[in-house]
Amino acid sequence: MSDKLVLQNMTFYGYHGAFAAEKEVGQKFAVDLEVHTDIQNLGDDTELAFNYVDAYTMVKEIVEEREFSLVETLAETIATQIVSMYDVKEVVVRVRKMQVPVGGYLDYLEVEICRSGIK
């Protein structure tokens, strides 16, 4: 069993999608970041803890400053960055696209990926 930290429902404005209009107009995206790591022996040392401020900033930069055709690639990019930057056992990334051009109504499209970190 591992401990986890969750950054829930981070919301950003980005320009992602398969259609030109999505990349031109943009829309809101919501991201959940679930980080599985060992926090048992941290004591109260902020230097040893997972830096969720830096993680938030990194996610914000990826969503707001880059463009992806697929939400799946957006989620994968976030997960790859977290695993490469931090000593985590596992990361779960959920990305929600609020306006999905499917010709009908739905609340959102969500992609969830899980990637392993340290071995």
Beta strands, then each sheet from edge to edge (+ up, - down):
strand 1: 3-14
strand 2: 27-37
strand 3: 90-97
strand 4: 109-116
sheet 1: 1+ 2- 3+ 4-
end
